[in-house]
């Protein structure tokens, strides 16, 4: 009987050990699948490729900078190529008039943000692009044929991104943000970032200290470049309509 009991206990321990290992393995697989599907990544789907046209030497003639900021001609060429590609996609000719580069800002890892405008046509485009990989995404293009409206004045615009709603009155877990613009910007401008950023943290389960590296307003939109130790994310917010979008640039 002892031998039988001893054998039975050994088998029981073996079965329990196998069950525990099986449960741990499945838990690990589930966690991996969940975390990998929710990790913030630079989304390849949002980017559009563009090409350098033939006979491109004078393509940048309709591009200039506000007050002679001294941008190199090659950056105007890249913006001109993007405008040509975007014109084909929208069926609206964005190359028919002169453009002024309001700002061109290096973001990270070869990415740039640019805001360009046409005074005569009251048109403005904000975009992110990476010249070395010939890809771009239009954050917003304000022009008369836009299929969306922004701000309290309902300005027409288009975008290559999906936009989400937020509520200024919602209760949210305030993210940890170092905001060097806090003293010179209205509270609503800061809150318009904090709420979408809290949504971002909840969606991906990320926490940590964020730093606002850049804040730029071109009514009715506000753009924010925020960084943590691992991430660089661009947020664009329509404060009047309570919409926002974001692009993860690094991970």
WOTA-V147134 format. One record per residue. N is the residue number from 0. PHI is phi in whole degrees, -180 to 180 (999 if undefined). PSI is psi in degrees with one decimal (NA if undefined). D_CENTER is the distance of its C-alpha to the mean C-alpha in Angstrom with 2 decimals. Layout:
n = [N N]
phi = [PHI PHI]
psi = [PSI PSI]
d_center = [D_CENTER D_CENTER]
//
This chain:
n = [0 1 2 3 4 5 6 7 8 9 10 11 12 13 14 15 16 17 18 19 20 21 22 23 24 25 26 27 28 29 30 31 32 33 34 35 36 37 38 39 40 41 42 43 44 45 46 47 48 49 50 51 52 53 54 55 56 57 58 59 60 61 62 63 64 65 66 67 68 69 70 71 72 73 74 75 76 77 78 79 80 81 82 83 84 85 86 87 88 89 90 91 92 93 94 95 96 97 98 99 100 101 102 103 104 105 106 107 108 109 110 111 112 113 114 115 116 117 118 119 120 121 122 123 124 125 126 127 128 129 130 131 132 133 134 135 136 137 138 139 140 141 142 143 144 145 146 147 148 149 150 151 152 153 154 155 156 157 158 159 160 161 162 163 164 165 166 167 168 169 170 171 172 173 174 175 176 177 178 179 180 181 182 183 184 185 186 187 188 189 190 191 192 193 194 195 196 197 198 199 200 201 202 203 204 205 206 207 208 209 210 211 212 213 214 215 216 217 218 219 220 221 222 223 224 225 226 227 228 229 230 231 232 233 234 235 236 237 238 239 240 241 242 243 244 245 246 247 248 249 250]
phi = [999 -62 -64 -65 -63 -64 -65 -62 -65 -62 -65 -62 -64 -64 -63 -62 -61 -64 -63 -64 -62 -63 -64 -64 -64 -66 -63 -64 -64 -63 -62 -64 -64 -65 -68 -69 -78 -105 -65 -69 -132 -67 -76 -67 -70 -82 -90 -117 -88 -138 -123 -89 -68 -71 52 -92 -57 -106 -65 -93 -62 -92 -113 -147 -116 -67 59 59 -73 83 -68 -70 -62 -65 -72 -66 -60 -60 -65 -65 -62 -65 -62 -64 -66 -67 -61 -65 -72 -98 76 -120 -81 -87 -105 -81 -144 -74 -112 -115 -81 -71 -162 -134 -127 -72 -94 -171 49 87 -87 -131 -110 -134 -124 -124 -146 -119 -66 -72 -101 54 -117 -144 -131 -117 -146 -114 -152 -132 -61 -68 -108 50 -140 -154 -145 -85 -69 -158 -129 -87 -159 -65 -98 -63 -96 -131 -127 -133 73 -68 -86 53 -74 -72 -157 -127 -152 -95 -118 -85 -119 -119 -93 -144 -122 -61 -99 -74 -87 -142 -80 -64 -71 -84 -130 -94 -116 -70 -97 -58 -78 -111 -113 -63 -58 -62 -68 -70 -63 -65 -94 -59 -68 -59 -67 -67 -60 -62 -63 -66 -64 -103 68 -101 -140 137 -89 -105 -125 -83 -88 -150 -137 -138 -110 -133 -45 -97 -107 -130 -108 -133 -104 -119 -134 -124 -65 -108 -125 -128 -131 -104 -109 -129 -128 -98 -67 -65 -98 62 -120 -147 -142 -150 -132 -84 -100 -149 -144]
psi = [-37.3 -43.3 -39.7 -44.8 -39.4 -43.4 -41.2 -43.4 -39.6 -43.9 -39.6 -44.8 -38.9 -44.6 -44.7 -41.8 -43.1 -41.4 -42.1 -45.5 -39.4 -44.5 -43.4 -40.1 -45.1 -37.5 -42.8 -41.8 -42.8 -45.4 -40.8 -45.2 -43.0 -47.3 -39.5 -31.3 -20.5 -5.0 136.5 125.5 155.5 107.1 112.7 -22.9 -23.2 -14.4 144.9 136.9 152.5 161.5 162.6 114.9 161.8 155.2 50.9 5.1 -42.4 20.2 -24.8 9.8 -27.4 11.4 134.9 174.9 152.2 123.6 30.9 58.4 -7.9 24.7 145.6 152.1 -28.7 -32.1 -32.8 -37.7 -46.2 -43.3 -37.0 -41.1 -40.7 -42.4 -37.2 -44.8 -43.1 -33.7 -42.2 -37.7 -33.6 -18.9 16.5 128.0 102.9 0.8 8.9 -8.5 169.0 138.9 145.2 129.4 106.7 -37.8 145.9 119.0 122.7 125.7 -70.6 152.1 38.0 1.0 147.9 150.5 136.9 141.9 118.3 152.3 160.1 116.6 -42.3 -30.8 -1.1 45.7 142.6 140.6 132.9 131.7 160.8 139.3 158.4 99.3 -36.9 -22.4 3.2 56.5 154.6 165.3 133.4 114.8 -50.6 146.4 108.4 112.7 167.9 -24.6 13.5 146.4 7.1 169.4 148.2 150.1 172.4 -22.9 -1.5 58.3 133.5 136.5 164.9 162.0 150.6 10.0 157.2 147.3 146.2 156.0 155.4 162.5 122.3 -22.1 3.1 154.2 128.8 155.7 111.0 123.7 159.3 109.4 130.6 111.3 96.7 -8.6 0.8 -37.3 -20.1 -3.8 151.8 152.8 -37.2 -32.7 -40.7 -43.8 -32.9 -16.7 -43.9 -40.5 -52.4 -35.2 -36.2 -36.4 -42.9 -44.6 -42.5 -40.1 -43.5 -5.0 30.3 145.1 170.8 -174.4 126.1 148.3 126.8 107.9 -26.7 138.6 124.3 127.0 127.9 95.6 133.6 19.6 156.2 132.8 139.5 128.9 115.7 146.1 145.8 -170.8 -31.4 -22.0 149.4 121.2 136.3 123.1 140.1 128.7 132.9 98.2 -37.8 -40.3 -3.9 47.8 151.2 158.8 162.7 154.7 123.3 121.7 -23.7 165.7 NA]
d_center = [70.48 68.84 67.79 66.41 64.61 63.20 61.97 60.50 58.59 57.23 56.00 54.50 52.63 51.43 50.14 48.38 46.81 45.55 44.13 42.32 40.89 39.85 38.06 36.30 35.21 33.81 32.01 30.43 29.42 27.93 25.97 24.69 23.67 22.03 20.15 19.10 17.81 15.82 14.46 10.73 10.32 8.46 8.84 11.33 11.82 9.03 10.51 13.79 16.61 18.98 22.45 24.77 27.46 31.13 32.97 29.82 31.71 31.55 28.26 26.83 29.81 28.00 25.34 26.21 24.86 25.65 28.78 28.83 26.02 27.15 24.22 25.63 26.54 24.52 21.18 22.64 23.61 20.15 18.90 22.08 21.54 18.12 19.85 22.61 20.47 18.56 22.06 23.35 20.66 21.20 24.88 24.52 25.75 23.34 25.71 28.73 28.44 27.61 24.11 23.58 20.79 20.07 17.90 16.59 14.86 14.57 11.49 12.46 14.18 14.87 11.54 12.14 10.94 13.73 15.15 18.31 20.92 24.33 26.88 29.38 27.18 25.02 21.92 18.56 15.43 12.14 10.29 8.66 11.37 13.36 17.05 18.72 17.18 17.35 13.98 11.58 9.30 10.46 8.41 11.95 15.46 18.22 21.45 24.49 23.75 20.33 20.37 18.68 19.70 18.06 19.81 23.43 24.67 22.82 21.57 20.91 17.57 15.74 12.21 11.16 8.71 10.33 10.73 12.38 15.23 16.21 19.63 20.61 23.76 22.53 23.56 20.81 20.93 19.91 17.62 19.12 17.54 19.16 18.62 20.60 20.03 21.68 25.06 24.21 21.74 22.80 22.32 20.39 17.67 17.32 17.77 15.03 12.62 14.96 15.23 11.62 11.41 14.69 13.51 10.91 13.93 16.25 14.41 14.18 17.17 15.83 17.60 18.43 18.24 15.07 15.39 13.92 14.20 13.39 13.74 14.38 15.85 16.82 18.55 17.69 14.02 12.74 9.81 9.45 8.80 10.00 11.78 14.21 16.77 14.86 11.11 8.71 5.46 4.10 5.50 7.54 10.86 14.01 16.57 19.51 18.54 16.66 13.53 9.88 6.58 3.24 1.33 4.67 6.63 9.93 12.22]
//
